[in-house]
Amino acid sequence: MTNSKNSKEIYELAEKIALDDFDKSEEQHEFSHTYTRKKKLFMEEMKLKDGQPQKKRKRHRMLIAAACLLIGMPTTVFGAVKVYNMIVQKQNYEVNVSATNKDTKKADKWYKLKIDKLPENMEAIDDSAMKYSFKDNYALGGFSFALWRVGGNSDFPTLYSKSYEEQEINGKKAVIIHRETGNKDLMFNRVIFLYFEEEGIMLQSYIGNDINEEQMIDVLGSISLEPTSKEKSSHISDYDKKYFSQEGKTTKVIPLKKDSKRLFHIGQKVPVTISMDQSQIEYVIEKVEVFDSIKDFKQENFNEMGLGRLSENQALDQARQLIPYRRDEYKVGNGKDSIDKLVESKLIHPKFVYLTTTVKNIGKQETEEIYMHPSIQVLKGKGNVWNYAGKDGIAERNIMTGEVDYLEPHGGGKSFYNIGSITPGQTVKVNLGYFVDEDKLDSIFLDALNYRGTGDTENMNAKHRWWFDIRQ
């Protein structure tokens, strides 16, 4: 993943991750073990609109609509429209759905989201059953659901909106919002609000580009809310205006000092304490290599997202040789009054950065299963510090995913990043690979074993951070 300011690629990734897990906890916290195991905890910082931390940057709303909605096309201003007990307003690129719930007695009722009809070859991506994708497009596109408990008067704004329409789905009025970006990146091109008035619950659904109109209506029409206990219910968030507020908090970033004790180098043996179970391991990056081809690497060890990104950008030929692709830079709009504008397009050669690493259990007990998801970050030096690279207000569309693009060993399916448990004294060789733009090779650092969020302040020198200088 590039660290270009406001990177649209990060919008896409943040959108996917935020929708996978939505918002089950407070904004500042140490992530739960369950969440950690799901994937890529460092994505917490990707929920920021910037795409990378800067000294001051806006934190998006907990909702993905606020976290990383994409930019829409301009339309005229519409007046308010009555939809059942909802009011819909559109102004420029924003659609606001207002709902009213006067029955406060419903606040202690709990429900399980039940879906009776799914497209063939589609499955839930985790146990929450709030995100569904096709098996051959795992964790991308599909359906993502969120349940909101409507307060007295609740406003649900959606930025970057192209248009909206009203429909009745299974006896319930729905507002279908169509979105369109100023560039090619838009994983979810529709947002739908479906109000369960009797339950006082608003269903918000993000619909992927890979879902056609018939599939969308079939699925939404089969949805019901089944009464259950709090323990067995789907995750329901109480409506809170601040999560939908257009003004986000600012996050302060404390840059990485060039002489920081949290900065390590290739070949250095680094003791690490994994916060979830206090496992003691020794982590070493033995070697870093750069390749122009992936033909000699096993197909099954590649993350589908990385290969998909190469395919989208036509950056891989049939001989599995990496070939130049066109990287676009956009001036980012605010999503409400302006949209993205292409400012530069250049031909860039991608490279495959291959890391040979070892993980040794130096503790006295077997570790729990370890999930390996170190991220590559692009940093720029200024004075005696390293900070996240990028240009203010510029989004970059490139092939860098921010994911581990290649992992050996790895788990299966939803547990791709799981390398298993390690017994005391055992050393496991772990090979990692990343697709990186050639002009960023001299600026890449590995943010390894980061299992925490950032809160209001991100200290790149914090004790739970392990940075490795892998510049080439």
C-alpha positions in Angstrom: 0.0 0.0 0.0 1.3 3.4 -0.8 1.5 6.0 1.8 0.5 8.8 -0.6 -1.7 11.3 1.2 -5.4 10.5 0.9 -4.6 7.3 -1.0 -7.7 6.0 -2.8 -6.3 2.5 -2.6 -6.4 2.9 1.2 -10.0 4.1 1.0 -10.8 0.8 -0.7 -8.9 -1.3 1.9 -10.2 0.7 4.8 -13.7 0.3 3.4 -13.3 -3.5 3.2 -11.8 -3.9 6.7 -14.2 -1.5 8.4 -17.1 -3.3 6.8 -15.8 -6.7 7.9 -15.7 -5.8 11.5 -17.7 -2.5 11.6 -17.5 -0.9 14.9 -17.8 -3.2 17.9 -15.7 -1.3 20.3 -14.5 2.1 21.4 -12.3 4.2 19.1 -9.3 4.0 21.4 -8.5 0.6 22.6 -6.3 -2.5 22.3 -7.9 -4.8 19.8 -9.4 -8.0 21.1 -7.7 -11.3 20.3 -10.7 -12.2 18.1 -10.4 -9.1 16.0 -6.7 -9.5 15.8 -7.1 -13.0 14.4 -9.5 -11.8 11.8 -6.8 -9.8 10.0 -4.6 -6.8 9.5 -4.9 -4.9 12.8 -2.8 -2.1 11.4 -5.8 -1.3 9.2 -7.1 0.8 12.1 -4.9 3.6 10.8 -6.1 3.0 7.3 -9.6 4.0 8.4 -8.3 7.5 8.2 -9.2 9.5 5.1 -5.6 10.5 4.5 -4.4 7.0 3.9 -1.5 7.5 6.2 -1.0 9.4 9.4 0.3 13.0 9.3 0.9 15.4 12.2 -2.8 16.3 12.0 -5.3 14.4 10.1 -9.0 13.7 10.2 -10.3 10.5 11.7 -13.4 9.3 9.9 -16.5 8.3 11.5 -16.7 4.9 13.0 -19.1 3.9 10.3 -17.5 3.0 7.0 -19.7 5.6 5.4 -17.7 8.1 7.3 -14.5 6.0 7.3 -13.9 5.7 3.7 -16.8 6.5 1.4 -15.7 7.2 -2.1 -16.3 10.3 -4.1 -19.5 10.8 -6.1 -20.6 12.7 -9.2 -22.3 16.1 -9.0 -26.0 16.5 -9.1 -28.5 19.2 -8.4 -30.0 20.0 -5.0 -33.1 18.1 -4.2 -35.8 19.0 -1.6 -36.9 16.8 1.2 -38.9 13.7 0.3 -41.2 11.8 2.6 -40.5 8.1 2.5 -42.7 6.2 5.0 -41.4 7.5 8.3 -38.2 8.6 6.8 -37.2 11.9 5.2 -34.6 11.9 2.4 -32.7 15.0 1.4 -30.0 15.4 -1.2 -27.6 18.3 -1.5 -24.6 18.2 -3.9 -22.9 14.9 -3.2 -24.6 14.1 0.1 -27.8 12.2 0.7 -29.2 12.3 4.2 -31.8 9.8 5.4 -33.6 10.9 8.6 -35.6 8.4 10.6 -37.8 8.7 13.7 -38.4 6.3 16.5 -40.7 7.5 19.2 -41.0 4.1 21.0 -38.1 4.1 23.5 -39.3 0.8 24.9 -37.7 -1.0 22.0 -34.2 -0.1 23.2 -33.9 -3.3 25.2 -34.9 -5.7 22.4 -32.3 -7.7 20.6 -32.4 -9.3 17.2 -30.5 -11.7 14.9 -30.1 -10.7 11.3 -31.6 -13.5 9.2 -31.1 -13.9 5.5 -33.1 -16.6 3.8 -31.7 -16.2 0.3 -28.1 -15.7 -0.9 -26.7 -15.9 -4.4 -25.0 -19.2 -5.3 -21.4 -19.5 -4.2 -21.7 -16.8 -1.6 -20.8 -17.2 2.1 -20.3 -15.2 5.3 -16.6 -14.2 5.7 -16.7 -14.5 9.5 -18.8 -15.7 12.4 -20.6 -12.3 12.8 -22.6 -13.1 9.6 -22.7 -9.4 8.7 -20.4 -9.5 5.7 -20.9 -11.8 2.7 -18.8 -12.4 -0.4 -18.5 -14.8 -3.3 -16.1 -17.6 -2.6 -14.0 -16.6 -5.7 -13.9 -13.0 -4.6 -13.3 -13.5 -0.9 -13.8 -10.5 1.4 -14.3 -8.2 -1.6 -17.6 -6.8 -2.9 -20.7 -8.8 -1.9 -22.9 -7.5 0.9 -21.9 -5.7 4.1 -24.6 -5.1 6.8 -24.8 -2.8 9.8 -27.7 -2.5 12.2 -28.4 0.8 14.0 -30.9 1.3 16.8 -32.7 4.4 15.8 -33.0 7.2 18.4 -35.8 9.8 18.6 -34.5 11.5 15.5 -31.6 10.0 13.7 -29.8 11.2 10.6 -27.8 8.8 8.3 -25.7 10.8 5.8 -24.0 9.2 2.9 -21.3 11.3 1.2 -20.1 10.9 -2.4 -23.6 10.2 -3.7 -24.5 10.3 -7.4 -28.3 9.8 -7.0 -30.9 8.0 -5.0 -34.2 6.2 -5.5 -37.0 4.9 -3.3 -38.3 1.4 -3.4 -40.5 -0.9 -1.3 -38.7 -4.1 -0.4 -40.7 -6.9 1.3 -43.2 -4.3 2.6 -40.6 -2.0 3.9 -39.6 1.3 2.3 -36.0 1.5 1.2 -33.7 4.3 0.1 -31.1 3.1 -2.5 -28.2 5.4 -2.9 -26.0 5.1 -6.0 -22.3 6.2 -5.8 -19.6 6.9 -8.3 -16.0 8.0 -7.8 -13.9 10.4 -9.8 -11.7 7.5 -10.6 -11.9 3.7 -11.1 -11.9 2.6 -7.4 -15.2 1.8 -6.0 -15.8 -1.5 -4.3 -19.3 -0.7 -3.1 -21.3 1.3 -5.6 -24.6 1.3 -3.7 -25.7 2.0 -0.1 -29.2 1.0 1.0 -31.2 2.0 4.1 -34.0 -0.3 5.0 -36.0 0.7 8.1 -37.6 -2.0 10.3 -40.0 0.4 12.0 -41.6 -2.1 14.4 -38.2 -3.0 15.8 -36.8 0.5 15.6 -33.8 -0.8 13.7 -32.2 0.7 10.6 -30.4 -1.8 8.3 -27.6 -0.2 6.4 -26.2 -2.3 3.6 -23.2 -1.8 1.3 -23.7 -3.5 -2.1 -20.6 -4.5 -4.1 -20.0 -4.0 -7.8 -20.2 -7.7 -8.3 -23.9 -7.8 -7.2 -26.6 -7.3 -9.9 -29.9 -5.6 -9.3 -31.9 -8.9 -9.1 -29.5 -10.4 -6.6 -29.6 -7.3 -4.5 -33.4 -7.2 -4.3 -33.6 -11.0 -3.7 -31.2 -10.8 -0.7 -32.7 -7.6 0.8 -36.2 -9.0 0.4 -35.3 -12.1 2.3 -33.9 -10.3 5.3 -35.8 -10.3 8.6 -34.9 -9.5 12.3 -35.4 -12.5 14.5 -36.0 -11.7 18.3 -33.3 -13.3 20.4 -31.2 -12.7 23.5 -28.5 -10.1 23.7 -25.8 -12.8 23.8 -27.0 -14.4 20.6 -28.0 -11.2 18.7 -26.3 -9.6 15.7 -24.2 -6.6 16.6 -26.5 -3.6 16.9 -25.0 -0.1 17.4 -26.9 2.6 19.2 -27.3 5.6 16.9 -24.8 8.3 17.8 -24.7 11.5 15.9 -21.0 11.9 16.3 -20.3 8.8 14.3 -22.0 10.4 11.3 -20.7 13.9 11.9 -19.0 15.5 9.0 -16.2 16.8 11.3 -13.9 14.1 12.5 -11.3 14.2 15.3 -7.7 15.0 14.5 -5.0 12.5 15.3 -1.6 13.6 16.2 1.3 11.5 14.9 4.6 11.5 16.8 7.2 10.6 14.0 9.7 7.8 14.3 13.0 9.1 15.5 16.0 8.1 13.3 17.7 6.9 16.5 14.6 5.3 18.0 14.9 2.1 20.0 11.9 0.9 18.0 13.8 1.0 14.7 15.6 -2.2 13.7 17.7 -3.4 10.7 18.1 -6.5 8.5 19.8 -9.3 10.4 19.1 -7.9 13.8 17.7 -10.2 16.4 14.7 -8.5 17.9 12.9 -9.7 21.0 9.1 -9.2 20.8 6.3 -9.7 23.3 3.0 -10.4 21.6 0.4 -8.5 23.6 -2.5 -10.9 23.4 -0.9 -13.8 25.2 2.4 -12.3 26.3 4.3 -14.8 24.1 8.0 -14.2 23.9 9.5 -14.5 20.4 12.6 -13.4 18.6 12.0 -11.9 15.2 14.7 -11.6 12.5 14.6 -10.3 8.9 17.3 -12.4 7.4 17.3 -11.2 3.9 15.4 -8.8 1.5 15.3 -9.5 -2.3 13.7 -7.7 -5.2 12.3 -9.6 -8.2 10.8 -8.6 -11.6 8.9 -11.8 -11.9 6.8 -14.1 -9.7 7.0 -17.2 -11.9 9.2 -19.0 -9.5 7.0 -18.5 -6.5 4.1 -20.9 -5.6 0.7 -19.6 -6.7 -1.0 -20.9 -3.5 1.1 -18.7 -1.3 -0.2 -15.5 -2.8 -3.0 -13.4 -1.3 -5.8 -13.1 -3.9 -6.1 -9.4 -3.2 -2.5 -8.7 -4.3 -2.9 -10.7 -7.5 -6.2 -9.1 -8.1 -4.7 -5.7 -7.9 -2.0 -6.6 -10.4 -4.7 -7.9 -12.8 -6.8 -4.8 -12.4 -3.9 -2.6 -13.4 -2.6 -5.0 -16.1 0.7 -5.2 -14.3 1.3 -8.9 -14.8 1.7 -10.7 -18.1 0.9 -14.4 -18.9 4.5 -15.4 -18.1 4.0 -13.9 -14.6 6.4 -11.1 -15.4 5.7 -7.8 -13.7 5.2 -5.1 -16.3 4.8 -1.3 -16.2 1.4 0.0 -15.4 -0.2 3.5 -15.2 -0.3 5.0 -11.8 -2.8 7.9 -11.4 -2.7 10.7 -8.9 -5.9 12.6 -8.0 -6.6 15.8 -6.2 -9.1 14.6 -3.6 -12.4 16.4 -3.1 -14.2 16.6 0.2 -16.9 14.2 -1.0 -19.6 16.7 -0.2 -18.9 19.8 -2.4 -16.2 18.5 -4.7 -14.9 15.2 -6.3 -11.6 13.8 -7.3 -9.7 15.3 -10.2 -6.9 13.6 -12.1 -3.7 15.6 -11.8 -1.0 13.2 -13.0 -0.6 9.8 -14.7 2.7 8.1 -15.1 4.1 4.7 -16.1 5.5 2.8 -13.1 7.3 -0.5 -12.9 6.1 -2.8 -10.1 8.5 -5.0 -8.1 8.1 -8.0 -5.9 9.9 -7.5 -2.5 10.6 -10.8 -0.9 11.6 -11.1 2.8 13.1 -14.1 4.4 12.3 -14.0 8.2 12.5 -16.2 11.2 10.3 -16.4 14.3 11.7 -18.2 17.3 9.8 -18.9 20.5 12.2 -17.8 23.3 9.6 -18.2 26.0 8.8 -21.2 28.2 5.3 -21.9 26.9 3.9 -22.6 23.5 2.6 -19.5 21.7 -1.0 -19.2 20.7 -1.6 -19.2 17.0 0.4 -16.3 15.5 -1.1 -14.2 12.7 1.5 -12.6 10.5 0.3 -9.4 8.8 3.3 -6.9 8.9 2.6 -3.9 6.6 5.0 -2.1 4.4 5.0 1.6 5.0 6.5 4.3 2.9 8.3 6.8 5.1 10.1 10.1 4.3 13.0 11.5 6.3 13.0 15.1 7.6 15.6 16.2 10.0 16.1 13.5 12.6 12.8 11.8 12.1 10.9 9.5 9.7 7.2 10.3 9.0 4.6 8.9 6.7 5.2 10.0 3.1 2.6 11.6 0.8 1.4 14.8 -0.6 -1.4 16.8 1.0 -4.7 16.3 -0.7 -3.4 13.8 -3.2 -4.8 10.3 -3.7 -2.7 7.7 -5.5 -4.1 4.7 -7.4 -1.5 2.0 -7.4 -0.8 -1.7 -7.0 0.3 -1.6 -3.4 -2.3 -3.3 -1.2 -1.0 -2.9 2.3 -1.7 -6.6 2.8 0.9 -9.3 2.9 0.8 -10.3 -0.7 2.7 -13.5 -0.3 3.0 -15.7 2.9 4.7 -19.0 3.5 3.6 -20.8 5.6 0.0 -19.6 5.8 -3.4 -20.8 6.9 -6.4 -21.6 4.8 -9.3 -19.5 3.8 -10.2 -16.9 6.4 -7.1 -17.8 8.4 -4.6 -17.0 5.6 -2.3 -15.1 8.0 -2.2 -17.9 10.6 1.2 -19.4 10.7 0.3 -21.6 13.7 1.6 -22.0 17.2 5.3 -22.3 18.0 6.7 -24.5 20.8 9.5 -23.3 23.2 12.8 -23.2 21.4 11.3 -23.8 18.0 12.3 -21.5 15.0 9.9 -21.1 12.1 11.0 -19.7 8.8 8.4 -17.3 7.4 8.7 -15.8 3.9 6.8 -12.6 3.1 6.2 -10.8 -0.2 4.9 -7.4 -1.2 4.2 -5.7 -4.5 5.9 -2.3 -4.4 6.3 0.5 -6.9 9.9 0.8 -8.1 10.2 4.4 -7.2 9.3 3.6 -3.5 11.9 0.9 -3.0 14.3 3.4 -1.3 11.6 4.5 1.2 10.0 1.2 2.5 9.9 0.2 6.1 8.2 -2.8 7.7 5.7 -2.1 10.5 5.8 -5.6 12.1 3.8 -7.3 14.8 1.6 -4.2 15.4 -1.4 -5.5 17.3 -2.9 -2.3 18.6 -4.9 0.7 17.4 -3.7 4.3 17.6 -6.3 6.3 19.5 -6.1 10.1 19.3 -2.3 10.0 19.2 -0.1 7.7 17.2 3.4 7.4 18.7 5.5 5.7 16.1 8.1 5.1 18.8 5.7 3.3 21.2 6.8 0.1 22.9 4.3 -2.0 21.0 5.8 -0.9 17.6 8.6 -2.7 15.8 9.9 -0.9 12.7 12.4 -2.5 10.3 14.4 -0.5 7.7 14.2 -2.6 4.6 15.0 0.2 2.0 16.5 -1.1 -1.2 
